[in-house]
Amino acid sequence: MSESKPPTPTPGDTYKGWLFKWTNYIKGYQRRWFVLSNGLLSYYRTQAEMGHTCRGTINLATANIAVEDSCNFVISNGGAQTYHLKASSEVERQRWITALELAKAKAIHMQAESDDSGDDCPPVPPTTAQSGGCRNSEIQSTLRTLNSKVEDLATCNDLIVKHGSALQRSLSELEGIRAGADTGEKIRQVTERATLFRITSNAMINACRDFLSLAQTHSKRWQKALQTEREQRIRLEETLEQLAKQHNHLERAFRGATVLPPSFSNPALGSKGGVSGKGDASDEDDDNEFFDAMEDPAEFITVPADPKYHRRSGSNVSGLSSETGMDDQSFDELSLASNPESPQPLELEPVKQRRTRIPDKPNYYLNLWSIMKNCIGKELSKIPMPVNFNEPLSMLQRLSEDLEYYELLDKAAKCQSSLEQMCYVAAFTVSSYSTTVHRTGKPFNPLLGETFELDRLRECGYRSLCEQVSHHPPAAAHHAISEKGWTLRQEITLASKFRGKYLSIMPLGSIQCIFDKSKNHYSWKKVTTTVHNIIVGKLWIDQSGEIDVVNHKTGDRCHLKFAPYSYFSRDIPRKVTGVVTDKDGKAHYVLSGTWDEKMEFSRVMQSSKGENGTEGKQRTVYQTLKAKEIWRKNPLPEGAENMYYFSSLALTLNESEDGVAPTDSRRRPDQRLMEEGRWDEANAEKQRLEEKQRTVRREREREAVKTASSPEEADAQETGTEASEVSDESTHQDNYQALWFEKTDDPVSGESLHVYKGGYWEAKEKGSWDMCPDIF
């Protein structure tokens, strides 16, 4: 009976055909019908037996396949079952070997996946509740199929390499023989091996075609499903935004109906009581807009003042002077129009052109977690960090960046009212954080005795000086003086802890601002800075906490609250609110805004107790005039994302200048190398400077022991008292004397801090820096 030629085996298809199976020494090889399907090789006496009687089955996942000669091969699963098989020709045998190896690879892969996940969705039509799980099961099944196809391709590739090498050897042997009797035999072997190579190549081509077809089919389906999910997400976001607006509008309308006094009867508000279709009618009229404060917990809320306060009146309706009703004038007009001594603008001399770009940040990757994982709970200043996580500025230069919005202090110096002046000082306090929103790089820790001058006397009318006065704990003193009549001084001591997921930086120092004309003396402290996503994700910075800006002369106070970021909050992120009160606790101004964008103020006309807050505390309701903008952040320069997100001022801070002290941060070599993009050299230089600083510290400690005035004190210096046993750097700190600053007690604020003692600018003018230490 004639038999059709078996097809070329295709990965994943059932393969059938006749083979001769060894039975025993009496009957020898007997012809049997073999079927290869789903990783199982079964055989029957005839094709007719396939429906009812199987003579034997072997699982290829645990089987070994061995070739004996040109037509014979053996399949064994370790001793229990062994099939000695023979094909009619070498080509037929190779077809079976190819199909068996492909089936074995697939069976092993399927068995491994079955062991990993035994809780797949059952193959039944999913109900509504099961649709999500079964959809996931369908995806998993498709992925398994694709992985199986990849395994088939890998197996075919191995076979092609194997048969290709054999064919190459045969061709080489053919070239080396002489014409004769052996030529025909060699040609026959080459022909058979070429046939085997063609069969295997066809199998590879078929496997590639199946994989490509399957991938294209499911790719289109997945793209369509992804597009559907995107559209659904957009619809959900729009719905959520709509609901949030409607909820906010209802809440504002409720507050306006329950907390306003009866005299506050504005028909325009009545028309706003209903909820519009879009929920944003409250944004149409700025004069009647409700301004909400923070809600976690909300200490106060603000509502528009009675219209009678918007008219200029000679009556003292709220304990303020009659000029408080002048809402149609800007804040500067109120302050400067009443100041007869406001100086006329002067023509400035041409000033130096500052740079507007620095070299782009190199794209060096380094895993922060690999360094920080062993430093959980440690002080940040004691963690050795490569420059890869730095920015090419020192902490002294970052401190000088607080002066970016010096104009606020210039305007404050011209104010006649201490309460108005307080608003400007509070806005200046908030503005110092605006440069940190994208600045995730760590500034260089200054070396002890390092300084930084910022001389902007000709351009901006001020000059400032910073010096590192302590190393452990790191403390920097800053002094700035302006021709416009104000002095800013601060001493910042950083305490920082790495908590695993985030990094907390707590500034412990104090900041003071003194105005020459009014003798008003202000002081405040900084809030906590938190760097999130240290382990995984994109780094981002948040500022949180409370600041009390106090005028020690008048008793005025501004309480600022920086709201921490919350995913579930309805408020805008980075929100800041504040209230300016006099010495009696009476509110005069309300400030609101964000620390990364702008701040606004509004004058308080009347206050009353409103409804209870979320914690049962009664909140204050302030009736205010229309808000005015007092500060707005300057836009970043073009390409700032490639320049460490530096502001225009920050780009100029490390610019080389002639005449600065040899201890100036601009002369620091590792910082300069980093700015130029030579990070490997910068890391080596940074290690050299740190080791040099340790050597100088140890030498200073030895000198302190030698100069002790008594044996008892020498003993204390060598062994360390209970206070100094905490850290060997404490001795180092006590022995070091700052060059340009001295520790004093401020008689006004009662705080102890380093104050500028003079001499720096005179030394610069003379070019005499003999007193400066060699720290670089």
PAMAR-491436 format. One record per residue (C-alpha): residue in three letters; x negated, y, z negated. Coordinates in pm, whole numbers, padded with zeros to 5 digits, always signed. Layout:
<atoms>
ALAXYZ;...
</atoms>
This chain:
<atoms>
MET+00000+00000+00000;SER-00126+00336+00095;GLU-00210+00591-00175;SER-00224+00964-00149;LYS-00547+01138-00249;PRO-00522+01278-00599;PRO-00524+01654-00614;THR-00812+01860-00748;PRO-00761+01887-01125;THR-00630+02219-01241;PRO-00676+02325-01606;GLY-00355+02289-01801;ASP-00177+02065-01542;THR-00087+01695-01590;TYR-00337+01472-01406;LYS-00242+01124-01285;GLY-00405+00848-01084;TRP-00523+00487-01055;LEU-00832+00370-01241;PHE-00983+00031-01313;LYS-00989-00052-01685;TRP-01209-00323-01839;THR-00984-00580-02012;ASN-01203-00884-02100;TYR-01473-01109-01962;ILE-01216-01339-01799;LYS-01005-01083-01613;GLY-01269-00813-01585;TYR-01154-00477-01450;GLN-00776-00442-01392;ARG-00604-00169-01201;ARG-00398+00065-01427;TRP-00200+00387-01387;PHE-00346+00666-01606;VAL-00170+00987-01708;LEU-00355+01282-01869;SER-00119+01528-02038;ASN-00136+01763-02346;GLY-00476+01634-02454;LEU-00365+01269-02446;LEU-00480+01001-02200;SER-00223+00720-02160;TYR-00212+00423-01927;TYR+00047+00186-01784;ARG+00036-00127-01574;THR+00246+00035-01301;GLN+00402+00372-01236;ALA+00742+00219-01309;GLU+00642+00158-01672;MET+00604+00532-01743;GLY+00966+00563-01847;HIS+00966+00288-02112;THR+00634+00111-02188;CYS+00301+00275-02268;ARG+00008+00032-02295;GLY-00222+00268-02489;THR-00304+00632-02567;ILE-00622+00806-02680;ASN-00647+01159-02823;LEU-00915+01353-02638;ALA-00961+01605-02923;THR-01168+01347-03111;ALA-01292+01145-02814;ASN-01637+01119-02657;ILE-01672+01105-02279;ALA-01984+00937-02138;VAL-02087+00862-01778;GLU-02256+00525-01718;ASP-02328+00523-01344;SER-02195+00659-01019;CYS-01840+00522-01071;ASN-01815+00408-01435;PHE-01745+00615-01747;VAL-01646+00545-02108;ILE-01395+00720-02336;SER-01415+00643-02708;ASN-01267+00800-03022;GLY-01528+00666-03262;GLY-01478+00290-03253;ALA-01105+00230-03294;GLN-01034+00282-02926;THR-01276+00254-02635;TYR-01181+00262-02266;HIS-01436+00140-02012;LEU-01310+00283-01684;LYS-01422+00272-01323;ALA-01319+00494-01035;SER-01305+00393-00670;SER-01584+00638-00582;GLU-01824+00885-00741;VAL-01612+01176-00618;GLU-01299+01027-00775;ARG-01489+00966-01099;GLN-01602+01329-01107;ARG-01246+01451-01059;TRP-01143+01255-01367;ILE-01445+01370-01570;THR-01365+01733-01489;ALA-00999+01690-01584;LEU-01087+01505-01905;GLU-01342+01766-02019;LEU-01097+02048-01956;ALA-00823+01866-02144;LYS-01059+01789-02433;ALA-01165+02155-02469;LYS-00802+02264-02470;ALA-00704+01997-02724;ILE-00984+02100-02962;HIS-00884+02465-02935;MET-00515+02392-02994;GLN-00597+02173-03293;ALA-00808+02449-03450;GLU-00529+02703-03409;SER-00276+02459-03550;ASP-00492+02418-03860;ASP-00524+02797-03905;SER-00157+02881-03880;GLY+00108+02628-03971;ASP+00396+02872-04023;ASP+00476+02981-03671;CYS+00832+03062-03577;PRO+01023+02745-03474;PRO+01093+02708-03104;VAL+01462+02790-03131;PRO+01649+03087-02990;PRO+01601+03371-03240;THR+01893+03520-03425;THR+01918+03893-03486;ALA+01739+03863-03819;GLN+01469+03644-03666;SER+01405+03853-03354;GLY+01109+04040-03501;GLY+00939+03723-03623;CYS+01002+03533-03302;ARG+00877+03824-03095;ASN+00557+03802-03294;SER+00555+03427-03238;GLU+00593+03481-02865;ILE+00295+03714-02863;GLN+00091+03466-03064;SER+00186+03188-02822;THR+00083+03399-02525;LEU-00246+03482-02689;ARG-00308+03113-02752;THR-00236+03038-02389;LEU-00474+03308-02273;ASN-00741+03182-02510;SER-00688+02834-02371;LYS-00739+02966-02020;VAL-01060+03134-02130;GLU-01179+02802-02274;ASP-01098+02637-01940;LEU-01306+02898-01760;ALA-01597+02839-01996;THR-01580+02464-01940;CYS-01563+02505-01562;ASN-01858+02740-01578;ASP-02063+02479-01764;LEU-01971+02214-01506;ILE-02062+02444-01217;VAL-02400+02514-01373;LYS-02455+02141-01429;HIS-02356+02029-01079;GLY-02527+02325-00919;SER-02855+02226-01084;ALA-02812+01865-00970;LEU-02741+01978-00615;GLN-03048+02198-00618;ARG-03265+01909-00733;SER-03130+01686-00457;LEU-03199+01950-00194;SER-03553+01988-00324;GLU-03608+01614-00308;LEU-03466+01607+00045;GLU-03716+01863+00160;GLY-04005+01662+00017;ILE-03939+01324+00178;ARG-04047+01206+00519;ALA-03821+01085+00792;GLY-03753+00721+00745;ALA-03536+00470+00574;ASP-03487+00684+00260;THR-03353+00981+00452;GLY-03003+00846+00498;GLU-02968+00755+00128;LYS-03086+01099+00016;ILE-02851+01273+00258;ARG-02563+01066+00118;GLN-02651+01168-00240;VAL-02674+01534-00141;THR-02338+01510+00033;GLU-02172+01354-00275;ARG-02320+01611-00511;ALA-02219+01891-00280;THR-01867+01747-00284;LEU-01874+01739-00665;PHE-01990+02099-00672;ARG-01708+02200-00436;ILE-01449+02019-00651;THR-01572+02190-00965;SER-01580+02527-00791;ASN-01222+02479-00675;ALA-01123+02399-01033;MET-01293+02719-01146;ILE-01115+02920-00879;ASN-00778+02772-00975;ALA-00843+02842-01343;CYS-00933+03204-01264;ARG-00620+03240-01053;ASP-00400+03101-01333;PHE-00562+03325-01593;LEU-00527+03635-01378;SER-00164+03561-01295;LEU-00077+03497-01660;ALA-00262+03808-01778;GLN-00093+04030-01518;THR+00252+03897-01600;HIS+00219+03951-01973;SER+00033+04279-01930;LYS+00331+04431-01749;ARG+00567+04298-02015;TRP+00352+04434-02298;GLN+00313+04773-02130;LYS+00688+04800-02099;ALA+00733+04699-02464;LEU+00468+04951-02573;GLN+00637+05229-02379;THR+00967+05139-02543;GLU+00808+05151-02887;ARG+00654+05491-02811;GLU+00985+05634-02697;GLN+01157+05495-03006;ARG+00891+05646-03232;ILE+00934+05987-03068;ARG+01310+05966-03117;LEU+01262+05873-03483;GLU+01020+06162-03535;GLU+01265+06406-03377;THR+01548+06270-03592;LEU+01336+06293-03906;GLU+01238+06650-03826;GLN+01602+06737-03764;LEU+01706+06588-04097;ALA+01424+06765-04279;LYS+01529+07101-04136;GLN+01891+07044-04226;HIS+01800+06933-04577;ASN+01574+07233-04626;HIS+01842+07469-04500;LEU+02104+07319-04730;GLU+01870+07343-05027;ARG+01792+07707-04954;ALA+02158+07789-04909;PHE+02237+07615-05239;ARG+01970+07809-05421;GLY+02091+08137-05272;ALA+02445+08061-05384;THR+02354+07956-05738;VAL+02064+08171-05856;LEU+02125+08515-05705;PRO+02292+08781-05922;PRO+02643+08893-05826;SER+02513+09228-05703;PHE+02318+09045-05434;SER+02601+09028-05183;ASN+02463+09043-04835;PRO+02713+08948-04561;ALA+02429+08826-04349;LEU+02358+08554-04604;GLY+02716+08441-04597;SER+02687+08355-04235;LYS+02387+08142-04318;GLY+02564+07926-04567;GLY+02672+07669-04310;VAL+02441+07425-04148;SER+02378+07494-03783;GLY+02347+07221-03528;LYS+01969+07250-03521;GLY+01922+07327-03888;ASP+01692+07624-03829;ALA+01919+07926-03859;SER+01730+08034-04169;ASP+01431+08116-03952;GLU+01612+08367-03733;ASP+01606+08666-03968;ASP+01275+08738-04140;ASP+01427+08996-04374;ASN+01668+08743-04522;GLU+01440+08440-04527;PHE+01398+08238-04847;PHE+01038+08166-04942;ASP+00998+07841-05136;ALA+00711+07775-05369;MET+00554+07438-05442;GLU+00782+07165-05558;ASP+00551+06922-05738;PRO+00635+07066-05981;ALA+00774+07399-05856;GLU+00697+07668-06111;PHE+00896+07936-05934;ILE+01099+08011-05625;THR+01137+08336-05432;VAL+01439+08489-05264;PRO+01480+08814-05068;ALA+01533+09119-05282;ASP+01855+09320-05291;PRO+01880+09552-04987;LYS+01886+09855-05216;TYR+01519+09787-05292;HIS+01434+09824-04926;ARG+01527+10194-04935;ARG+01287+10450-05075;SER+01428+10555-05408;GLY+01312+10783-05690;SER+01461+10555-05954;ASN+01247+10308-06142;VAL+01456+09999-06079;SER+01214+09731-06190;GLY+00964+09893-06418;LEU+00738+09983-06125;SER+00671+10325-05979;SER+00898+10446-05702;GLU+00637+10361-05443;THR+00704+09992-05492;GLY+01003+10023-05262;MET+00788+10113-04965;ASP+00807+09780-04788;ASP+00781+09946-04448;GLN+00418+10033-04510;SER+00131+09793-04489;PHE-00076+09697-04788;ASP-00374+09892-04659;GLU-00164+10204-04608;LEU-00032+10189-04964;SER-00385+10156-05100;LEU-00583+10382-04873;ALA-00335+10661-04807;SER-00331+10738-05176;ASN-00711+10736-05200;PRO-00839+11087-05119;GLU-01197+10970-05156;SER-01180+10711-04879;PRO-01498+10758-04679;GLN-01483+10848-04313;PRO-01620+10588-04075;LEU-01988+10632-04003;GLU-02172+10564-03682;LEU-02387+10257-03738;GLU-02728+10207-03590;PRO-02776+09926-03338;VAL-02804+09599-03526;LYS-02979+09274-03455;GLN-02810+09036-03215;ARG-02740+08713-03400;ARG-02734+08370-03237;THR-02403+08215-03140;ARG-02511+07854-03083;ILE-02730+07585-03233;PRO-02835+07252-03074;ASP-02547+07006-03048;LYS-02522+06740-03314;PRO-02680+06412-03195;ASN-02455+06109-03178;TYR-02639+05891-03430;TYR-02427+05622-03594;LEU-02494+05514-03951;ASN-02258+05331-04181;LEU-02196+05548-04488;TRP-02050+05258-04683;SER-02374+05061-04651;ILE-02545+05334-04853;MET-02267+05436-05091;LYS-02145+05092-05199;ASN-02427+05063-05452;CYS-02369+05413-05588;ILE-02013+05395-05722;GLY-01983+05601-06039;LYS-02320+05773-05993;GLU-02393+06144-05974;LEU-02401+06255-05610;SER-02718+06459-05656;LYS-02902+06143-05767;ILE-02809+05936-05460;PRO-03087+05929-05194;MET-02910+06016-04871;PRO-03054+06031-04518;VAL-03000+06348-04318;ASN-02748+06161-04100;PHE-02478+06263-04348;ASN-02602+06619-04391;GLU-02546+06941-04206;PRO-02847+07165-04130;LEU-02770+07409-04413;SER-02864+07408-04778;MET-02624+07446-05069;LEU-02757+07801-05116;GLN-02650+07887-04762;ARG-02309+07728-04818;LEU-02275+07944-05129;SER-02356+08253-04924;GLU-02076+08162-04684;ASP-01832+08279-04952;LEU-01907+08629-04818;GLU-01762+08559-04473;TYR-01452+08759-04562;TYR-01632+09035-04750;GLU-01386+09286-04600;LEU-01133+09176-04860;LEU-01360+09304-05135;ASP-01427+09623-04937;LYS-01052+09688-04928;ALA-01015+09593-05293;ALA-01277+09853-05388;LYS-01058+10125-05233;CYS-00740+10027-05419;GLN-00603+10267-05680;SER-00384+10003-05846;SER-00551+09719-06035;LEU-00258+09492-05945;GLU-00309+09556-05574;GLN-00679+09503-05624;MET-00604+09169-05788;CYS-00419+09054-05473;TYR-00728+09120-05260;VAL-00958+08946-05507;ALA-00723+08645-05516;ALA-00714+08633-05135;PHE-01096+08646-05131;THR-01100+08355-05375;VAL-00885+08144-05141;SER-01075+08249-04826;SER-01399+08092-04952;TYR-01248+07746-04891;SER-01143+07807-04530;THR-01485+07707-04395;THR-01466+07362-04557;VAL-01162+07216-04379;HIS-01367+07033-04110;ARG-01707+07043-04277;THR-01753+06682-04388;GLY-02133+06703-04374;LYS-02322+06725-04702;PRO-02544+07034-04743;PHE-02908+06981-04837;ASN-02976+06978-05210;PRO-03198+07284-05270;LEU-03542+07227-05417;LEU-03611+07388-05752;GLY-03714+07748-05691;GLU-03572+07753-05337;THR-03412+08084-05238;PHE-03194+08222-04963;GLU-03139+08584-04872;LEU-02855+08718-04659;ASP-02932+09077-04567;ARG-02636+09229-04383;LEU-02681+09580-04516;ARG-02685+09745-04173;GLU-02406+09535-04018;CYS-02170+09482-04312;GLY-02297+09697-04595;TYR-02400+09414-04832;ARG-02697+09195-04914;SER-02712+08878-05123;LEU-02969+08651-05282;CYS-02942+08289-05403;GLU-03191+08088-05607;GLN-03189+07727-05727;VAL-03240+07776-06102;SER-03198+07412-06209;HIS-03235+07076-06040;HIS-03069+06827-06276;PRO-02795+06922-06308;PRO-02819+07119-05983;ALA-02735+07485-06046;ALA-02763+07784-05815;ALA-02738+08153-05901;HIS-02599+08402-05650;HIS-02599+08781-05651;ALA-02447+09008-05385;ILE-02413+09386-05390;SER-02232+09610-05144;GLU-02254+09976-05053;LYS-01874+09981-05069;GLY-01885+09963-05448;TRP-01862+09599-05556;THR-02096+09335-05698;LEU-02042+08960-05678;ARG-02235+08718-05893;GLN-02189+08351-05956;GLU-02362+08050-06100;ILE-02239+07714-05970;THR-02325+07384-06133;LEU-02199+07085-05937;ALA-02072+06770-06103;SER-01980+06497-05855;LYS-01871+06137-05875;PHE-01832+05872-05607;ARG-01515+05674-05676;GLY-01536+05418-05394;LYS-01257+05544-05168;TYR-01322+05914-05224;LEU-01582+06157-05351;SER-01495+06424-05610;ILE-01702+06742-05640;MET-01628+06954-05948;PRO-01789+07303-05954;LEU-01843+07390-06320;GLY-01978+07743-06288;SER-01818+08084-06299;ILE-01777+08365-06044;GLN-01757+08733-06135;CYS-01675+09042-05932;ILE-01730+09395-06066;PHE-01606+09715-05900;ASP-01818+10023-05962;LYS-01552+10292-05950;SER-01276+10133-06161;LYS-01511+09921-06374;ASN-01265+09634-06326;HIS-01438+09308-06411;TYR-01289+08990-06261;SER-01387+08629-06324;TRP-01263+08291-06200;LYS-01375+07933-06141;LYS-01356+07703-05839;VAL-01120+07408-05782;THR-01210+07043-05720;THR-01313+06936-05371;THR-01230+06578-05267;VAL-01373+06395-04964;HIS-01141+06110-04861;ASN-01188+05794-04650;ILE-01544+05726-04756;ILE-01507+05352-04685;VAL-01301+05345-04367;GLY-01124+05598-04150;LYS-01195+05957-04057;LEU-01339+06174-04333;TRP-01118+06462-04446;ILE-01142+06720-04722;ASP-00883+06843-04970;GLN-00892+07117-05232;SER-00677+07080-05542;GLY-00642+07236-05883;GLU-00562+07571-06041;ILE-00751+07900-06062;ASP-00695+08185-06306;VAL-00838+08512-06178;VAL-00866+08740-06481;ASN-00926+09116-06496;HIS-01105+09152-06830;LYS-01055+09530-06839;THR-00677+09549-06786;GLY-00564+09200-06880;ASP-00408+09141-06535;ARG-00407+08783-06422;CYS-00341+08584-06103;HIS-00260+08216-06139;LEU-00333+08029-05814;LYS-00230+07670-05756;PHE-00387+07455-05481;ALA-00143+07175-05406;PRO-00309+06836-05343;TYR-00219+06670-05018;SER+00073+06427-05040;TYR+00198+06211-04757;PHE+00555+06229-04890;SER+00566+06603-04955;ARG+00788+06827-04742;ASP+00551+07118-04793;ILE+00289+07223-04544;PRO-00052+07070-04624;ARG-00322+07272-04803;LYS-00064+07498-04959;VAL-00161+07768-05210;THR+00076+07975-05423;GLY+00011+08236-05687;VAL+00168+08501-05909;VAL+00002+08829-06013;THR+00104+08938-06363;ASP+00005+09224-06592;LYS-00120+09192-06948;ASP+00240+09152-07072;GLY+00305+08858-06838;LYS+00536+09053-06606;ALA+00513+08940-06241;HIS+00435+09206-05980;TYR+00324+09012-05671;VAL+00370+08663-05531;LEU+00109+08512-05299;SER+00161+08214-05069;GLY-00012+08050-04777;THR-00273+07785-04703;TRP-00641+07782-04785;ASP-00738+07694-04428;GLU-00532+07948-04233;LYS-00384+08257-04401;MET-00243+08413-04717;GLU+00055+08647-04757;PHE+00175+08857-05048;SER+00513+09001-05137;ARG+00607+09250-05405;VAL+00831+09126-05685;MET+01133+09349-05744;GLN+01320+09145-06002;SER+01287+08809-06173;SER+01533+08578-06344;LYS+01558+08223-06470;GLY+01685+07979-06211;GLU+01781+07612-06209;ASN+01579+07339-06375;GLY+01291+07183-06186;THR+01219+06816-06130;GLU+01074+06780-06479;GLY+01356+06963-06656;LYS+01157+07286-06681;GLN+01346+07603-06599;ARG+01195+07777-06300;THR+01162+08149-06244;VAL+01334+08307-05944;TYR+01156+08610-05798;GLN+01337+08858-05575;THR+01070+08987-05340;LEU+01027+09223-05048;LYS+00928+09095-04707;ALA+00589+08921-04711;LYS+00282+09085-04558;GLU-00027+08909-04435;ILE-00332+08987-04645;TRP-00588+08741-04498;ARG-00621+08520-04192;LYS-00900+08280-04102;ASN-01131+08375-03817;PRO-01121+08133-03521;LEU-01411+07893-03486;PRO-01662+07960-03207;GLU-01634+07769-02881;GLY-01782+07421-02907;ALA-01778+07422-03288;GLU-01688+07052-03294;ASN-02035+06979-03152;MET-02207+07217-03396;TYR-02094+07069-03729;TYR-01779+07290-03719;PHE-01987+07591-03820;SER-01820+07932-03832;SER-01977+08231-03658;LEU-02147+08332-03984;ALA-02270+07978-04057;LEU-02437+07960-03714;THR-02662+08253-03813;LEU-02756+08140-04164;ASN-03049+07919-04063;GLU-03172+08150-03790;SER-03541+08226-03833;GLU-03615+08574-03967;ASP-03940+08756-04032;GLY-04029+08880-04375;VAL-03823+08637-04584;ALA-03976+08474-04890;PRO-04186+08157-04841;THR-03927+07977-05058;ASP-03638+08072-04827;SER-03416+07788-04699;ARG-03490+07893-04342;ARG-03848+07774-04392;ARG-03748+07428-04514;PRO-03904+07185-04261;ASP-03664+06888-04295;GLN-03364+07113-04249;ARG-03521+07276-03944;LEU-03605+06939-03790;MET-03248+06821-03839;GLU-03108+07132-03671;GLU-03335+07063-03372;GLY-03200+06706-03348;ARG-03521+06532-03466;TRP-03351+06330-03737;ASP-03613+06058-03784;GLU-03880+06321-03849;ALA-03638+06508-04074;ASN-03581+06197-04288;ALA-03955+06146-04332;GLU-04005+06513-04420;LYS-03717+06503-04667;GLN-03877+06211-04852;ARG-04210+06398-04863;LEU-04051+06709-05014;GLU-03861+06509-05275;GLU-04174+06324-05382;LYS-04366+06652-05398;GLN-04094+06795-05623;ARG-04117+06495-05857;THR-04495+06539-05881;VAL-04458+06908-05966;ARG-04199+06822-06230;ARG-04424+06569-06398;GLU-04711+06816-06397;ARG-04493+07083-06553;GLU-04385+06844-06827;ARG-04748+06760-06905;GLU-04829+07129-06928;ALA-04539+07179-07165;VAL-04674+06907-07395;LYS-05023+07061-07396;THR-04895+07410-07480;ALA-04668+07296-07767;SER-04731+07518-08070;SER-04738+07235-08326;PRO-04797+06858-08343;GLU-04431+06810-08430;GLU-04321+06991-08115;ALA-04575+06798-07909;ASP-04427+06479-08050;ALA-04080+06596-07954;GLN-04197+06677-07601;GLU-04365+06338-07553;THR-04108+06110-07709;GLY-03797+06316-07642;THR-03536+06420-07893;GLU-03185+06278-07898;ALA-03072+06557-07672;SER-03349+06511-07417;GLU-03336+06132-07413;VAL-03029+06151-07196;SER-03234+06255-06895;ASP-03598+06325-06831;GLU-03492+06609-06604;SER-03356+06806-06901;THR-03711+06878-07017;HIS-03788+06982-06661;GLN-03492+07219-06660;ASP-03579+07383-06996;ASN-03940+07442-06894;TYR-03864+07605-06560;GLN-03816+07979-06549;ALA-03623+08122-06254;LEU-03817+08379-06054;TRP-03544+08632-05968;PHE-03270+08550-06221;GLU-03256+08539-06600;LYS-03010+08373-06836;THR-02793+08625-07023;ASP-02464+08641-07208;ASP-02208+08858-07032;PRO-02053+09093-07293;VAL-01728+09134-07097;SER-01635+08774-07008;GLY-01832+08614-07292;GLU-01989+08366-07047;SER-02355+08272-07026;LEU-02498+08276-06675;HIS-02803+08365-06468;VAL-02799+08732-06363;TYR-03021+08895-06102;LYS-03305+09077-06276;GLY-03431+09267-05971;GLY-03756+09281-05780;TYR-03680+09065-05476;TRP-03598+09336-05223;GLU-03889+09548-05343;ALA-04124+09250-05297;LYS-03987+09198-04947;GLU-04041+09562-04858;LYS-04404+09534-04970;GLY-04451+09189-04820;SER-04589+09066-05151;TRP-04489+08707-05228;ASP-04782+08601-05446;MET-04550+08505-05731;CYS-04354+08252-05520;PRO-04430+07883-05579;ASP-04535+07646-05301;ILE-04229+07420-05274;PHE-04239+07328-04904;
</atoms>
